[in-house]
Amino acid sequence: MRNLDYLTNANFHLANTNPVTLLRLEGCKLFNNYNLINSLPNLNTLRVTNVNWSLSNLTLLDRLLGLMGIDDNGYTINQSYLAGTVTLTGTVYEGKYNSYMSAWSPDLTIDYSNANWVQ
């Protein structure tokens, strides 16, 4: 789904999430992509922009780190693609943070200023 400016969770319904293995969600600024991603148990390829998440743990980022991605031209790449901002609370481990930044920086900003930093 790309550039659907008026798409919201209220006007989107996916009856069966099991068959969905690829998600490309770009430019859908009103859509809560966090909820959709969490509802897709078989997701293996991901490209998402307009990330604006506040996370109390690293479970979702760990899951997404292991997924394939889609580049600007629509080709499959070896790493999922995230763009936007994630604010972390709870505990953040330096090694995991470095893995996230290696995978998604500079397009994803990760704010850990309110988190417990562990080296």
Secondary structure, 3 states (H helix, E strand, C coil): CECCCCCCHHHCCCCCCCCCCEEEEECCCCCCHHHHHHCCCCCCEEEEEEEEEEECCCHHHHHHHCCEEECCCCCEECCCEEEEEEEEEEEEEHHHHHHHHHHHCCCEEEEEEEEEEEC
